[in-house]
Amino acid sequence: MAVKIRLKRLGKVRVPQYRIVVVDSRKKRDGRVIEEIGKYHPKEDPSYIDVVSDRAQYWLSVGAQPSDAVAAILKITGDFQKYHGLPGAEGTLKTADAKRDKLDIFNEALKEAHGSSGAAATTKKTAAKKSDANAEAKAEEPAPVTAGMSPEGAEDEGAAIEAAESKADSEPGTADADKLADKVADETGA
């Protein structure tokens, strides 16, 4: 029985992904295998190659014959040279750069968009807290002064409204909104 090391195709149309497998030479391309010893994804940049070196060395030592494609892959990883005792056993395998964190990329884009270095990503909860804080700050601001009213008159009007509200709170049911508005208007002289 002849044993081969060849590729088993997986993946979608136009996106091939292969497994490097040890198989009986009489079996189909994607049929039953003896052992999977690696992966090969040619569409990635650079191509993804992952071979279990000790298993590849073992199968080469017991006489398994690699196909042309697998022999090229084993030369890239250095397993073929290591088995035959040739120079260049380290191979020429290229690896992809480490991916940047998505949050870092987002924060950099946010800085560029707003032009401030202090801005950071916010979540819905943080945004809600900020809007609540803004609403409280607006509630604490003094009432705007209307035209024809002096600042002293505005302060008198605010004091009158507060007095009327506290009186209404202390005597529930005695004053409704219309009466309160009339009292305020009478006290301020408007």
Secondary structure, DSSP 8 states (H G I E B T S, - for coil): --EEEEEEEEEETTEEEEEEEEEETTS-TTS--SEEEEEEETTSSS-EEEE-HHHHHHHHHTT-EE-HHHHHHHHHHTHHHHHHT-S-TT-----------HHHHHHHHHHHHH--SS-----HHHHHHHHHHHHHHHHHS-----TT--HHHHHHHHHHHHHHHHHHHHSTTT--HHHHHHHHHHHHT-
